Amino acid sequence: MFLDGEEWQAKFRDFRSEAWRLETLPEYRMPQEAEEFQRFRSGERFAGPFEDYWTGLIRGHRADGRTLGRVHVVRRPLSDYLRFEFQRYYAHSARAGEEIRILDVTGRDNPVEEAQDYWLFDLETVVLMNYEPDGRQISREVYEGDPAPFVEYQRIAVAESVPFLEYVSGLDI
């Protein structure tokens, strides 16, 4: 099943306890970000505080006892896109309560090498995030198999990563 529109939004509205994401790419080419990304590359910075739909969603879920989290697998040097994503999104989302972690695999084996990008809802529902090699999204697809391997990827990624705010402490992003 391919997800879009209301069905996709409902995943973030209706989960019971946890929505969690694994991100593996150094760049995501999302049309809605293109202008801001170009401004970032031209020197504009997004100091904030920044509030939008996503940070409001995070705060609302936290107030209800639900969590949003993610681990992004990275290698240094960080791509321009990762520096943009860290400053424009992660810094604000982490302060709003999203549990963002960074798994830096520079100079070491990637413990989740075989995993692709995905969302995991309530440790039960897996949505595969399908991308072209350059980071353009192809689709979002509900995985029909056993979620256990994805739960294990989550466990490993969380154990091997550090909190985002700790990772960027002292970095010039």
C-alpha angles and dihedrals in degrees: 000000000000117000128217141137118002094358090057094044090050090062089065095041100044108039113122105217116345142021113187134179136200114204119191107167129093090218139025117196104210115168093219090059099046098095096045091045091053090049089051091051087051091056105270115137131202105220097163146145082225123191124184141142092291097050089047090051091050092050092047093050092047090052088053092049095254124127137217118197145158145181120215117201110218142174126204135275087056115229119245087251093055091050088050093047092048093051101035100040118005098051091055097038093050091052089049089056107268109143099232119176133179124220105197109196096179107142095359141077117276105240091204097040094135095051122098126207113290146154120230118201119198091337087284113074121057122194113193113217107213119202139173112244089260092058101261110141117242101179150318113243132186108234110229098197136081112308092209096098090052092048087053092049087052092050092050095044093050093046093049097044138074130225112275096238090052092048095052096042104121095007120122101229 
